[in-house]
Amino acid sequence: MKTADHKIYLASKSPRRRELLRQIGIDFELLLLRSDGPRGADVTEEVLPGESALDYVARVSNEKAAFAWDLVRRRHLTPRPVLAADTTVTIDGIILGKPADREEAVAMLQQLSGRTHEVLTSIAVHYKDFAEQRTQVSQVRFGALSPASIAAYCATPEPYDKAGGYGIQGSAALFVEHIEGSHSGIMGLPLYETAQLLRLAGLPLP
């Protein structure tokens, strides 16, 4: 399978994912999905009853990619691979999404303090008859966080658009004692798995 050109569509609002794609030289065009508004979100990110973190991120990334590819067809856009992703944090079997407010962000960081949690990022690529998904799981251990450190971090804008209430690429890097897995996956786009899927979809990558 060959692509129409050397570009992809990125179905994500995340600036971190854009930075990571640029890092490995992948040209992309944004194809943004609605996350709110009168008609609601194009793809719901609510966790289904009894759904595991692994099933959750895989489902959401696949649904985003499928919806975005359908937009390409309905709008008669240039056919290109569509890349979508979803990231979540889990500890004690609980999925930690994006904190709604300062109180929730503080509670999340208190829960992560001095412990190991998992960061799961699932990516999905859809293009014509091609539709595949991969999930990367990393373990992240935080050192013990003081109440002052948590309060100072939650006074910044950083925690509020990120699963688990922190971004490893920002000042929360100071919290991280140990990582096992993919640094780019923790940021929101595991580059090894991303390149694998885009090659399979026909994008010419080294």
N, C-alpha and C positions, 0 to 999 in steps of 0.2 A: 504494500500500500504506500503510495506517495502522497505527500501533502501538496496543496495548491501553491503554496509558497513556504517560506521558512519561518512563518509566524504562527503563534497560537492565540487563542482567546483565553484570558484569565478571568474566571468567574469568582472574583474575590475583591473585597474592599480593603484588604489588609496591606498596608504599606510595607510590612516586613516581607510578605511574599513577593511583592514587586522587586524589592531590593535583592532578594535571593535569586530570582530569575535573571536579573541584570548581572549578578555576580558570575553566573555561568554562561552569559552571552546569549540568552534566549530572548528573542524579540517577541513582544506580545501586544495585544490590544485588549483593553478592558471590556468585559461584557458583564455589567453589574446586574444583580438580581435585587428585587425589592425586599427589604428586611422589615418594613412597616408601612404605614399609610392606610388610607381608607379601605383598600382592598386586601390589606394584610400582607404577610410575607409570601413570596413566591414559593419558598421551601421552609416549612416549620423546623425550628431547631429545638423544639421541646423533646424531652426524654420520654419515651413511651413507657407505660407501666411494665416493670420487670426487665427492662432493656439494659444489657450490660454496656459498659463504656466502649468495649470493642465493637459491639453491634451498632451502638449509637453513632460513632464517628464514621463507620463504614456506610451506614444507611444515609446519613446526612450528606456526605461527600458525593455519593452516587446520585442522590436525588438532585443535588445542585448541578452536577455535570449533565444529567439527563435533561433537566429543565433548560439549561443554557444551550445545549445542542439543539433542542426543539426551537429555541428562539432563533438560532442561526438559520434553521430551515424555514421557519415561518416568515422571517424578515428578508429571506433570500440574500443573506450575507455570503461573502466569500467563504467557502467551506475550509475550515481549519480545525485542528484538534482543540477541544475545549478542556481546560484544566480547572478542577475545583478541589477544594480541600476543607477539612474541618479538624479542629484541634480541641481536645479536652484534657482536663486534669482529674485524676482520681486518687483517692486515699481512703482506706477503710471501706472500700466498696462503694463509696459515695462519689458521684460526679460533681465536680466543681466547675460551674460555668463562669460567665462574666459577672462580677459583682454588680448589683444594682445600685449600691450606695456605699458610703464610707463604712458604715457599720458592718456590712456584709464583707467588704474587702478586709477589714481588720480581723474579723472572725476567720476568714480563710487563711490568712497568713499566720494566725495563732495556731490553727490546725496543722499547718505545714512546718512550723518551727521545730527544729531539732529532729526531723523525721524524713523518711524517704517516701516520695510519691511517684506516681507514673504520669508521664505526658504521652498522650496518644494523638498522632496526626495521621489522618487517612487522606489519601489523594485519589482522585478518580479522573480518568481521561476518556472522553467520548469523541468519536470521529467516524462518521458514516456507520459502517457495521461494527466498528471497534468500540468496545466498552469494557474497561478493566479498572480495577481498584487495588491499592496496596495500603497497608496500615503499618506505620512504624511506631514502636513503643520504646520509650526511654525511661530510665530511672534517674530521679534527681533527688539528692539529699541536701536539705537546708541545715545550716548551723542553727544554734539556738538564737532566736531573734528577741531582742529586748523590746519592751513596750514602746520605748522612745523611737527605736528603728522602725517599727511597724507604723507608728503614728506619723513619722516624718515621710515615709514612703507613701502612705495613703493620703497625705496632703498634696501629693503631686497628681497629675492626670494619668500617670502610667497604669495603675491597676484596673481601670474601669472599662477597657475594651479588650481585655485579655482573659482567657480561661484560667481559673485558679487565682486570679487577682495579681498576676505579676508578669513581667516580660524579662526574659533572661538577657536580652540585648540591651537593656537599660540599666538603671542603677541597682535593680534587684540582682544583678550579677554578683553583688557583694554578699548576698545571702547564700550562694551556692557553694557547698562544701565538696560535693562530688557529683559527677555525671557518668552514667553508663548508657551509651546509645548514640544518638545523632543530635549534635548541637543545632543544626539547621532544622531538624524535626521538632525540637523543642521550641524554636522560633516560629514554627508554623508551616514549614515546607521541607520535608526530607529530600535533599537534592539527589542523593543516589537513586532512590526509588522513583523520583520524578523523572530523571533522565531515562531510567529503564522503560517507563511507560510511554514516554514521548518517542523514544526510538521505535518501540513496538507499533506506535500509531503512524510511523512513517516520517517523523521529523529527523533530518540529517544532523546527528550529533556525533562528536568524536567518540 
